[in-house]
Amino acid sequence: MLGKLAVAQRNGALLNDLACEKLRVPISVEDYLQSRMIADPIRLLDSVMVCDGASGVLMTSKKNAARRGFKHAVFPIGYGEKTSYKFAESIVDVTDTGHLPAGEKAFKQAGMKASEIGSFHPYDDFIIAIMLQMEMLGFCKKGQSCNFIRERDFNFNGDLPLNTGGGQISAGQVGLAGGGTNLVEAVRQLFGEAGTRQVKNGNTALVTGIGGIPYARNWNSSVVMILTANG
C-alpha cells in the first residue's frame, strides 16, 4: 500500500512541469518493492530527494485583494497545530501523532469531516508519514489505513487526490522550503490552475505540516490547515 501511494504521487509529478526533472520518470508498485531498503519498512522510493527550488504565496486581507483586483483567492477555514505531543511520556507510540488533536481542531473550525475534503496535500518526507496522517486525521480508523488505501484511487481524478503535483517525494524536497511545495499545489488546485491534473472537487483542500523528528519520539510539530476557494 505504501507503493500505491508512491506511484500516485509520481503520476502527479509526471503532469507537473515544475517538478524536479530527475523524478519525472514513471514508476510501478513493482519498482517500489524492488527499490533498496533503507531502514525497514522505509525504502529508497519512500524517501525524499533533496533538490534546489523555491515556492511562495501572497497573503493579504480579502478587502485588500478585492481592492487590487485579484481574480483568485483562497481562504483558510480551519487550522490546528500541536507542538511536543506527548513528549512528557516515557514510552511513546510513534503511530499516535500530534495531527490527531491538530486535525480535530481544524475540522471543528471548518465544520467539515475528512470525507468532504476535495484534495489532500500531506507533508511527505516519507511515504509512511502519509499513512499515519490518514489515520490521525480521520480518513480511516487507526490501524485501518492499508484497507483504506487499497480501496481508493489517489490520482488527481480519483476518490481522494493526493499531493497532485508529486509532493516532496516526487517533485523534490527543497530544503527548509519543502513544506511550501504542497501548500502551493493546494492553492493552485483551488485556483483551478492545475492544468491536466486539475481535480474534480476544487472547492476544498487539506494541507499538513511536520516540523522536526526527535528520535523515538513523535514529530516536534504537527500542523493541519483546511482551505477553500469560497470566501
N, C-alpha and C positions, 0 to 999 in steps of 0.2 A: 504493500500500500504506500510506503514511502516512495517507492519507484514510480507509482502512478502520479503522485504529486510532483515529482521531479520532471516527469515527461510533460505534464500540463504546463508547468512554468516555462520549460524550454519551448513549447509550442507558442507561448506568448512572446518570447524573445525573437522567434523567427519572424513575427509580424511587427517587430519594433526595430526600426532602423536606427534608433538611438541606443540600443543595447550594445554591449561590448562585442565587437565583430568576431572575436575568437570563440565566443559562446553561441553564436548564431548558427549552430550546426544541429541537425535533428538527433534525438536520442530515443531509444526504446526502453521499455522496462528491462529487457534482457541486457542492454548496455549498462543500465544502472546496477543490475545484480552482478555483473562481471567487473564492475569498477573496483579498484583497490580498497580494501578495508583499512580505515584509519584507526578507529577505536570502536569496537563492536558496540552498537549496531551502525555506527557512522561510517559511511563510505565516502570515496572521493567525490561522487556526484551528489552527496548530501551537503557538501561544503561550499561556501562562497569562494570566489576568486577575487582577490583584491585588484582594483584597477583605478585608473585616473578617471575623473568625471566631476560633474557638478549638477546641482539642481537648485531650484528656487521657486517660491511663491510670493505673491504680493498680498499682504494683509492690510485691510483698511475697514472703515465702517461702511455699512450699507448706504448711508446717506452720501458719503464721500464718493463711493463707487458710482452712484447714480449721477452725482454732480459732474463727474469726469467722463460720463458716457460709456462706462464699461458694458460690454454686451453680455458677459457671462459673470456669474458669481456663484460661489459655493459657501454654504453656511454650516458651521458646527452646531449640532443639536444635542450632542451627548458627549461627555468627557469624564474619564476616570483615570486615576493614577495611584499606584501603590508602591511605596519605597520600603526596602528592607523587610519584605514579607516573611514573617515567622523567623526572623534572624535570631531571636532570643531562645529558640528551641534547640536542644542539644542534638536531636535526631530529626532530620529534615526529609520529607518525601519530595523528591525533585519533580514529581509529576503534578504536584499541587503548587501553582504559581500565583503571583500577585495579579495576574489577569482575571482571576475569579472575582475578587472584590472590585477591581477597576472596571471590569465588564458589567457587573451588576449595577454600578453607579451610572455608567454611560447609557445603558439600555433604559434605566429608570428615567433619566433625564429626557431621553429621546422619545419615551413612550412606545418603545418598539421591543421586538424579540428577535433573536438571531435568524429565524426563518424568513424574516421580512427584508433582510439585507440584500441589496442588488448585486454588489460585488465585494469581495473580501480581500484585503491587502495587508496580510500579517507580516510583521518583521520576520525575516527568514535567513538568519545567519547559518542555520542548519535546518534541513527539512523536518527533523524531529520536533523542532520548535513550533512548526505549523500544526502538527498533530496535537501537541499538548495544548495549544491555544484553542483549537476547535473544541476540545473538551471543557476548558475553563470558561469559554465564552458562551457555552450552551448550545452550540450547533449539534452536539450529541452528549450523551451522558459519559461520565468518567469511565474509562476502560472500553468504550464502545467506538472509538474513533476508527479502528480498522474496518468495522462493518459500515460505518458512515461513509468512509472514503470509497469502499468497494461499490457502494450503491449509487454513487453520484459522478457527474461529469463536471470537471473543474476547468474546462476550456472556456474561452470568452463567451461562447454561445451555449454553454451548458447550464446545469442546475445552480451551481454556485461558482461563478467566475472567480478564479484565484490568481492574484498577482499577475494580471493580464499582460503586463509589459515584460514579464520574465522574472520579476522580483530581483532581489540581490543575487539569488542563486544563479540565474541565467541572464541577467542584464549586467551583473558585476557589482561588487561592493566598493563604493567609492569612499573608503576610509570612514572618518567620523561623519561624513555627509550621507552615509549609507541609508539612514532612516528616511531621508527625503525622497529616495527613489520611489518607494511605494506610495508615499503621500502625493507626489506629483502625478503618478499614474492614476490614482483615485480621482484627483481633481480633473485630469484630462477626460476620464470616463464621464464624470458628471457634467463637464462642458459639452459632451457629445463630440469630442475631437480625437477619438481614438482610432479613427480610420477603419481599417479592415478588421480590427479586433474590438470594435465597439460592442459593448454588452447590450442585451435587450432591455434590462431594467436599469436605466441610467439615472434613477432618482435618488438612490441612497448608496453609500459606500462605508465600509468599516476599515479603519486603519489602526494598526497597533505599533507599539514601540517596545524595545527591550534595551535596558541600559546596564552594562556590567554583568559579568558572570563570575562570582566568587566560587571557587571550587568547593564541591559538596554542599552547596547552598542554592537557594533559589536566586533568580535574577535580582540584581540590586533594585531595578526599577521596571515596572510593568505599566504600560500606558495603552489606553483604548480611546479612540475618537470616532464618532459617528458623524458623517457629513451628508448633507442633502443639497440638491440643486434647486429646491423650492423654498425660497426665503420668505 
